[in-house]
Structure formats: structure tokens, C-alpha cells
Amino acid sequence: LIQCGLVAVVFWPAPASQREAARQHLSTVAPALVEEIHIGDEFDNEVVLSHENGRWQLPELEGLPADPERIRQLLQGLTATTTGWPVAHTAAARQRFQVADYHYQRRIILIGGGELLDTIYLGTSPGFRKVHARNALDEAVHRIDFNNFEAPVTAGAWLDRELLQTRVPMSISSELYDLRREGEAWVSGWGEAPDERELQVLLLTLENLQVQDIASEDDQRELAALEPGLTLHINGLSGEQTLELLATEGGHFVHSNRYGLFFRVSAYDYDRLAGLDAERLMGGAPPVE
């Protein structure tokens, strides 16, 4: 009888109010209301993400587009994850787990409509993909499914890696070749069909071009004084874009007329664009007049 009584006490369902408390969210802010995000660390580093004209951008980097999917995952991780029971409530615990307002590993400020919506502190990690977290409005410390490296404090880490991609080009030209789309087919400036393999390499590379990073300040100055190795003029459904390809001892870079900075790209992508056979792209030898 005593054993049965103990089992009943341990496993008896908790009251509805307690079950609801265990399912609370770290933040109740609707992600759609967030227009600005400030992410800082204990070393006073901070990055600002701003939502303007329907897209996320990086004010620190001349308004370059930020990665919308990464921002969606950040907001989802803070607002959609249930917290479960608190692991601590005391001031000493907040300092030990590094989620105090004066001692933290990450501080994430959510702003919307010009007003502060929420402040979240992230601290130590108790296990794989787990982190201690606290809402500034609450003294309780929780453990949530998240990683601090998912909230970097450098602007370059939030850059949209796809910002130079061209999905549906209608014409592509350079100093070496000239191509245009006519219906479903491509035609060169000579009126010939381009080599299918070379054409597909060009189209796929433009469609999947990935930016690795922003060139350093020293590289920016050096690249600005150099002549590009190849210049591509692309006209697509999203508008016109000019890509200048440059290679130095420090790496491979691309500049777009849409942005003011040089971007680092992989040697693989660079070589696929710069190493194409121009004669094959034009459909063979030039016609004899």
C-alpha cells in the first residue's frame, strides 16, 4: 500500500496550470513584428539586423542583404521553443549560467515599431545543442534547444551568400562571347547554337554562385586599383547585373555593380566562369565573310 501510494504521488498528472507553465515560450513576440535585431556578446561586439523594404539587411555593411533563412531560424529558436521547467531562479544561478543582465554570452534585443519587444540572454551550454537562456522580464533560467554559434556577432556571418546569383538570365555577354535567349533556346552573337556543355556550366555557375565572405579592408583597396580579369554583363528577369572577376595572390573575388564591396568566392566557382571556352560558347569558329 505504501509503495502504491508513492507511485501515485510521483506519477499523478500535474495540475493544468503547472502543465501550462512547463510549456511556456522563452519569448512570446511574433516574429512578423520584429523589425530590428541587436546581437551582442560579453566583449561588447554587436551586430544589427534591420528589416526594411521587405528584406533583411546589414546597416554596418552598407545595407547588404542578410540571410533571411538564418534570421528565420534565429527567431524560430527563440519564440517557438517551449522552455520546460526552470532550472534555477536565483541571482547566483543567473551569474553562474551567464544569463545575468551584466554577465552573458549573448544578448539578443528584439525591436519592432520603434519599441523594445524583448531581450533574451543566452549563456552556458549544459549539453549538445542546449543552452541556458533567460528572458529579461523573468528571473527564471531555462534550458532550450539552441546554440550560441547560431547567433554570431559579426556582420559577415549574417551575409546572404546567394546575393550575386542570377536565376533566369536572358542574355550574357563578356569581352569574349555574346549569348542571348530566344524562347527556350540560346543563340550566340554569330547566330549559332552554343556548345551545350559550356553553356550549362555557365548557367549553373551563375545560378548557384556562392559568396564566401566580404574581402578584407586591405583587399578592398588593392582590388579597387586592379583591372578585372573578366567582366560579365547579365540581363535577367531580376534586372541587369555586371560581375567583375578578379584574382590575386590573396584569393578570388567578384564585384557587382549592385553593391559597393568586393566579395570572396571559391577558386572552383571563379575557374568555372573565367575558364570557359569562348569559341565553343559562340558555336564554333566565326563565320567567314
C-alpha positions as CSV (number, residue, x, y, z in Angstrom):
1,L,0.0,0.0,0.0
2,I,2.8,2.4,0.9
3,Q,4.6,1.6,-2.5
4,C,1.3,2.2,-4.4
5,G,0.9,5.5,-2.6
6,L,4.4,6.6,-3.5
7,V,3.9,5.7,-7.2
8,A,0.6,7.6,-7.3
9,V,2.3,10.7,-5.8
10,V,5.2,10.6,-8.2
11,F,3.2,9.9,-11.4
12,W,0.0,11.7,-10.7
13,P,-0.7,14.2,-13.5
14,A,0.3,17.7,-12.6
15,P,-2.5,20.4,-12.5
16,A,-3.3,22.0,-15.8
17,S,-1.8,25.3,-14.6
18,Q,1.5,23.6,-13.9
19,R,1.5,21.8,-17.2
20,E,0.8,25.1,-19.0
21,A,3.7,26.7,-17.1
22,A,6.0,24.0,-18.3
23,R,5.0,24.8,-21.9
24,Q,5.7,28.5,-21.9
25,H,7.9,30.1,-24.6
26,L,11.1,31.9,-23.9
27,S,9.6,34.9,-25.9
28,T,6.0,35.4,-26.9
29,V,6.9,38.0,-29.5
30,A,5.5,37.2,-33.0
31,P,8.5,37.0,-35.5
32,A,6.5,39.1,-38.0
33,L,6.5,42.0,-35.6
34,V,10.4,42.1,-35.3
35,E,11.9,44.8,-37.5
36,E,15.4,45.1,-35.9
37,I,17.6,42.6,-34.1
38,H,20.7,43.5,-32.0
39,I,23.0,40.6,-31.1
40,G,25.9,41.3,-28.7
41,D,28.4,39.4,-26.6
42,E,30.3,39.8,-23.4
43,F,33.1,41.6,-25.2
44,D,30.9,44.4,-26.4
45,N,30.8,43.1,-30.0
46,E,27.4,43.7,-31.6
47,V,25.7,43.2,-35.0
48,V,22.5,44.8,-36.1
49,L,20.0,43.2,-38.5
50,S,17.4,45.5,-39.9
51,H,14.2,44.7,-41.9
52,E,13.5,47.4,-44.5
53,N,11.6,47.4,-47.7
54,G,10.6,43.8,-47.3
55,R,14.1,42.3,-46.8
56,W,16.6,41.9,-44.0
57,Q,19.8,43.9,-44.4
58,L,23.1,44.8,-42.6
59,P,23.4,48.5,-41.9
60,E,27.0,48.0,-40.9
61,L,27.9,46.7,-44.3
62,E,26.3,49.4,-46.5
63,G,22.9,47.7,-46.3
64,L,24.0,44.4,-47.9
65,P,21.3,41.8,-47.8
66,A,21.3,39.4,-44.8
67,D,20.4,35.7,-44.9
68,P,16.6,35.6,-44.4
69,E,16.6,31.9,-43.6
70,R,19.2,32.2,-40.9
71,I,17.2,35.0,-39.3
72,R,14.0,33.0,-39.5
73,Q,15.8,30.1,-37.7
74,L,17.0,32.5,-35.0
75,L,13.6,33.9,-34.3
76,Q,12.0,30.5,-34.5
77,G,14.5,29.2,-32.0
78,L,13.7,32.0,-29.5
79,T,9.9,32.2,-29.9
80,A,8.7,28.7,-30.9
81,T,10.7,26.5,-28.5
82,T,8.9,25.7,-25.2
83,T,11.1,26.2,-22.2
84,G,10.0,23.4,-19.8
85,W,10.6,23.7,-16.1
86,P,13.1,26.4,-15.0
87,V,16.5,25.1,-13.9
88,A,17.1,27.9,-11.5
89,H,15.7,31.2,-10.2
90,T,18.5,32.8,-8.0
91,A,20.8,35.7,-8.8
92,A,23.8,33.4,-8.2
93,A,22.5,30.9,-10.7
94,R,22.0,33.6,-13.3
95,Q,25.6,34.6,-12.9
96,R,26.9,31.0,-12.9
97,F,24.9,30.2,-16.1
98,Q,26.0,33.5,-17.6
99,V,22.5,34.8,-18.3
100,A,22.6,37.9,-16.0
101,D,22.0,41.3,-17.5
102,Y,25.6,42.2,-16.7
103,H,27.2,38.8,-17.4
104,Y,26.1,36.8,-20.5
105,Q,27.4,35.1,-23.6
106,R,24.8,36.5,-26.0
107,R,22.2,39.3,-25.6
108,I,19.6,39.4,-28.2
109,I,17.3,42.5,-28.4
110,L,14.2,42.4,-30.5
111,I,12.7,45.7,-31.7
112,G,9.5,46.4,-33.6
113,G,7.6,49.6,-34.4
114,G,10.4,51.6,-32.8
115,E,9.8,49.9,-29.4
116,L,11.7,47.3,-27.4
117,L,9.8,43.9,-27.7
118,D,12.0,41.6,-25.8
119,T,15.6,41.0,-24.5
120,I,16.9,37.4,-24.4
121,Y,20.1,36.3,-22.6
122,L,22.0,33.2,-23.7
123,G,24.7,31.7,-21.5
124,T,26.5,28.4,-20.9
125,S,25.8,25.1,-22.7
126,P,24.6,22.2,-20.5
127,G,24.9,19.7,-23.4
128,F,24.8,19.1,-27.1
129,R,22.7,21.8,-28.8
130,K,21.5,23.1,-25.5
131,V,21.9,26.5,-23.9
132,H,20.8,28.2,-20.7
133,A,18.6,31.1,-21.6
134,R,16.6,33.8,-19.8
135,N,14.1,36.5,-20.7
136,A,15.0,39.8,-19.2
137,L,11.4,40.1,-17.9
138,D,11.8,36.9,-15.9
139,E,14.2,35.7,-13.2
140,A,13.9,32.1,-14.2
141,V,16.7,30.3,-16.1
142,H,15.7,27.8,-18.7
143,R,17.4,25.2,-20.9
144,I,16.4,25.4,-24.6
145,D,17.4,23.8,-27.8
146,F,19.8,26.3,-29.3
147,N,23.5,27.0,-29.9
148,N,25.2,30.3,-29.3
149,F,27.1,30.0,-32.6
150,E,23.6,30.3,-34.3
151,A,23.7,33.9,-33.1
152,P,27.1,35.2,-34.3
153,V,28.0,38.8,-33.5
154,T,29.9,39.6,-36.8
155,A,28.0,41.1,-39.7
156,G,29.8,39.0,-42.3
157,A,28.4,35.8,-40.7
158,W,24.9,37.0,-41.5
159,L,25.6,37.9,-45.1
160,D,23.2,36.4,-47.7
161,R,25.6,34.0,-49.6
162,E,23.3,34.0,-52.6
163,L,23.2,37.7,-53.2
164,L,25.1,37.5,-56.6
165,Q,23.1,34.6,-58.1
166,T,21.2,35.0,-61.3
167,R,18.3,32.6,-61.6
168,V,16.9,33.3,-65.1
169,P,19.3,35.2,-67.3
170,M,18.1,36.4,-70.7
171,S,21.4,37.5,-72.1
172,I,25.1,37.1,-71.1
173,S,28.0,38.9,-72.7
174,S,31.7,39.5,-72.0
175,E,34.7,40.6,-73.9
176,L,34.9,37.0,-75.3
177,Y,31.4,35.9,-76.1
178,D,27.8,37.2,-76.5
179,L,24.7,35.0,-75.8
180,R,21.0,35.6,-75.7
181,R,17.9,33.5,-75.0
182,E,15.4,33.2,-77.8
183,G,12.4,31.2,-76.5
184,E,13.7,28.1,-74.9
185,A,17.0,28.1,-76.9
186,W,20.2,30.1,-76.6
187,V,21.9,31.8,-79.6
188,S,25.3,33.3,-79.9
189,G,26.1,36.7,-81.4
190,W,27.1,34.7,-84.5
191,G,23.6,33.3,-84.8
192,E,24.9,29.8,-83.8
193,A,23.9,27.4,-81.0
194,P,26.4,27.4,-78.2
195,D,28.1,24.2,-77.1
196,E,25.6,22.7,-74.6
197,R,28.2,21.6,-72.1
198,E,29.9,25.0,-71.9
199,L,26.5,26.8,-71.8
200,Q,25.3,24.6,-68.9
201,V,28.5,25.2,-66.9
202,L,28.0,29.0,-67.3
203,L,24.2,28.9,-66.4
204,L,24.6,26.6,-63.4
205,T,27.5,28.6,-62.0
206,L,25.6,31.9,-62.2
207,E,22.5,30.3,-60.7
208,N,24.4,28.7,-57.8
209,L,27.2,31.3,-57.2
210,Q,28.1,31.4,-53.5
211,V,29.8,34.3,-51.7
212,Q,32.2,33.1,-49.1
213,D,32.9,36.4,-47.4
214,I,33.5,40.1,-47.8
215,A,37.0,41.0,-48.9
216,S,39.1,42.5,-46.1
217,E,39.8,46.2,-46.0
218,D,43.3,45.7,-47.4
219,D,42.0,43.5,-50.2
220,Q,39.2,46.1,-50.9
221,R,41.8,48.8,-51.5
222,E,44.0,46.5,-53.6
223,L,41.2,45.2,-55.7
224,A,39.8,48.7,-56.4
225,A,43.0,49.6,-58.2
226,L,43.1,46.4,-60.4
227,E,41.6,45.7,-63.8
228,P,39.2,42.8,-63.8
229,G,40.3,39.6,-65.4
230,L,36.8,39.1,-66.9
231,T,33.6,41.2,-66.9
232,L,30.2,39.6,-67.4
233,H,27.1,41.7,-68.3
234,I,23.9,39.8,-67.4
235,N,20.4,40.8,-68.1
236,G,17.7,38.7,-66.3
237,L,14.2,38.8,-65.0
238,S,15.5,40.4,-61.8
239,G,17.3,43.2,-63.8
240,E,20.8,43.9,-65.0
241,Q,24.0,43.0,-63.2
242,T,27.6,43.4,-64.1
243,L,30.1,41.0,-62.5
244,E,33.8,41.7,-62.5
245,L,36.1,38.8,-61.7
246,L,39.5,39.4,-60.1
247,A,42.2,37.0,-58.9
248,T,45.1,37.9,-56.7
249,E,47.6,36.1,-54.5
250,G,45.1,36.6,-51.7
251,G,42.3,34.7,-53.4
252,H,39.4,35.0,-55.9
253,F,37.0,37.9,-55.9
254,V,33.9,39.2,-57.6
255,H,32.5,42.7,-57.7
256,S,28.9,43.5,-58.7
257,N,27.6,46.9,-59.8
258,R,24.7,46.4,-57.4
259,Y,26.9,46.6,-54.3
260,G,29.9,48.7,-53.3
261,L,32.1,46.0,-51.9
262,F,34.2,43.1,-53.3
263,F,33.3,39.5,-52.3
264,R,35.4,36.5,-51.9
265,V,34.4,33.4,-53.9
266,S,35.8,29.9,-54.2
267,A,38.5,29.1,-56.7
268,Y,36.1,26.5,-58.1
269,D,33.4,29.0,-59.0
270,Y,35.9,31.5,-60.3
271,D,37.5,29.0,-62.6
272,R,34.2,27.8,-63.9
273,L,33.3,31.3,-65.0
274,A,36.7,32.5,-66.1
275,G,37.9,29.2,-67.7
276,L,35.1,28.7,-70.2
277,D,35.9,28.1,-73.9
278,A,34.6,31.3,-75.6
279,E,34.7,29.8,-79.1
280,R,32.5,26.9,-78.1
281,L,30.1,29.2,-76.4
282,M,29.8,31.2,-79.6
283,G,29.1,28.0,-81.5
284,G,32.4,27.4,-83.2
285,A,34.7,29.4,-85.4
286,P,33.4,32.8,-86.6
287,P,31.6,32.8,-89.9
288,V,33.6,33.6,-92.9
289,E,32.6,36.9,-94.6
